[in-house]
Amino acid sequence: MNKEAYLNELILYLKPLPPDEQADIIVDLREHFELAEFNGRSEEEVIAKIGNPRLVAREALAQYQIRKAGKSPSLSGVIKAVIATMSLGLFNLIIVLLPFAASLALLAGVFGFALFLIVSPILLSIQHQSITILINEFFLMAGLVGAGLLLFVGAVKFTRLYYGLVLRYLRYCLKVIKRM
């Protein structure tokens, strides 16, 4: 495979990226080929060093999704970044998906528990329909709602931190993959 065939194949795999990202990657690789040619290396050597165009495109897509999720953190952006990173190989499926799924389930559990605490006075009033019991347990109900609200606000604050930690972990995984 020569330089032009490699770059054309890479362009096909880079279609999911915005045009400016595609152009940056192609320009960088053209410069890399020119520099290698100047140093006396063949196109085949450069292609062997760069790697499979499909993997190069997947890595570029993963880096783009991580940058995009970092600029505007949202659950969908983080999930897209995780999926893009997982697509780089089976090893990533294990080191990315399992910790992400476990931590996301834990975070969802905290949100669920907070909502349960907020709703628990309604459930308590349904269970005890006597007004005297409701008056006696007013402070318990107020405490449950307060604890639920505090836990919910804490979970929201932690979610912002969580997005940043997940993105840092994905960047770390990409660095590990590059070294392999």
TAHUMO-V589213 format. One record per residue. RES is the residue in three letters. SS is DSSP state (H for helix, E for strand, L for the rest). PHI is phi in whole degrees, -180 to 180 (999 if undefined). OMEGA is omega in whole degrees, 0 to 359 (* if undefined). Layout:
BEGIN
RES/SS/PHI/OMEGA, RES/SS/PHI/OMEGA
END
This chain:
BEGIN
MET/L/999/178, ASN/L/-99/185, LYS/H/-59/184, GLU/H/-65/178, ALA/H/-64/179, TYR/H/-63/182, LEU/H/-66/178, ASN/H/-64/178, GLU/H/-66/179, LEU/H/-64/179, ILE/H/-59/178, LEU/H/-61/182, TYR/H/-78/181, LEU/L/-89/182, LYS/L/-53/180, PRO/L/-66/180, LEU/L/-82/174, PRO/L/-63/183, PRO/H/-57/181, ASP/H/-67/176, GLU/H/-65/179, GLN/H/-59/182, ALA/H/-63/180, ASP/H/-61/182, ILE/H/-66/181, ILE/H/-65/179, VAL/H/-62/179, ASP/H/-60/180, LEU/H/-69/177, ARG/H/-62/178, GLU/H/-63/179, HIS/H/-62/178, PHE/H/-63/181, GLU/H/-64/179, LEU/H/-65/179, ALA/H/-65/179, GLU/H/-64/178, PHE/H/-63/180, ASN/L/-86/174, GLY/L/88/178, ARG/L/-94/182, SER/L/-82/178, GLU/H/-63/180, GLU/H/-63/178, GLU/H/-64/181, VAL/H/-65/180, ILE/H/-63/179, ALA/H/-64/180, LYS/H/-72/181, ILE/H/-67/178, GLY/L/108/182, ASN/L/-60/181, PRO/H/-60/179, ARG/H/-64/179, LEU/H/-70/177, VAL/H/-62/179, ALA/H/-67/178, ARG/H/-63/179, GLU/H/-65/178, ALA/H/-63/178, LEU/H/-64/178, ALA/H/-63/179, GLN/H/-63/179, TYR/H/-63/180, GLN/H/-64/178, ILE/H/-67/178, ARG/H/-62/181, LYS/H/-63/179, ALA/H/-67/178, GLY/H/-69/180, LYS/H/-74/179, SER/L/-135/185, PRO/L/-66/175, SER/L/-148/181, LEU/H/-62/181, SER/H/-66/178, GLY/H/-65/179, VAL/H/-67/179, ILE/H/-64/177, LYS/H/-62/178, ALA/H/-66/178, VAL/H/-64/181, ILE/H/-64/179, ALA/H/-64/179, THR/H/-71/179, MET/H/-65/183, SER/L/-68/182, LEU/L/-78/177, GLY/L/162/181, LEU/H/-64/179, PHE/H/-57/179, ASN/H/-67/178, LEU/H/-58/181, ILE/H/-79/186, ILE/H/-80/179, VAL/H/-108/187, LEU/H/-68/184, LEU/H/-62/178, PRO/H/-64/180, PHE/H/-66/181, ALA/H/-65/180, ALA/H/-65/181, SER/H/-70/177, LEU/H/-67/177, ALA/H/-65/177, LEU/H/-64/178, LEU/H/-64/177, ALA/H/-64/177, GLY/H/-64/178, VAL/H/-65/177, PHE/H/-63/179, GLY/H/-62/179, PHE/H/-65/178, ALA/H/-62/179, LEU/H/-66/177, PHE/H/-63/179, LEU/H/-64/180, ILE/H/-69/183, VAL/H/-86/186, SER/H/-57/176, PRO/H/-62/177, ILE/H/-66/178, LEU/H/-65/178, LEU/H/-66/180, SER/H/-70/176, ILE/H/-69/181, GLN/H/-68/180, HIS/L/-108/184, GLN/L/-87/179, SER/L/-78/182, ILE/H/-69/181, THR/H/-69/178, ILE/H/-68/179, LEU/H/-64/179, ILE/H/-67/180, ASN/H/-65/183, GLU/L/-101/181, PHE/H/-59/183, PHE/H/-69/174, LEU/H/-63/180, MET/H/-64/179, ALA/H/-63/179, GLY/H/-65/179, LEU/H/-65/179, VAL/H/-64/179, GLY/H/-62/179, ALA/H/-63/179, GLY/H/-64/179, LEU/H/-65/178, LEU/H/-62/179, LEU/H/-64/179, PHE/H/-65/179, VAL/H/-63/177, GLY/H/-62/179, ALA/H/-66/178, VAL/H/-65/178, LYS/H/-64/180, PHE/H/-66/180, THR/H/-61/177, ARG/H/-62/177, LEU/H/-64/180, TYR/H/-60/179, TYR/H/-59/179, GLY/H/-62/179, LEU/H/-66/178, VAL/H/-63/180, LEU/H/-66/176, ARG/H/-63/179, TYR/H/-64/179, LEU/H/-66/177, ARG/H/-62/178, TYR/H/-61/179, CYS/H/-61/178, LEU/H/-64/178, LYS/H/-65/179, VAL/H/-62/180, ILE/H/-65/180, LYS/H/-63/180, ARG/H/-73/184, MET/L/-75/*
END
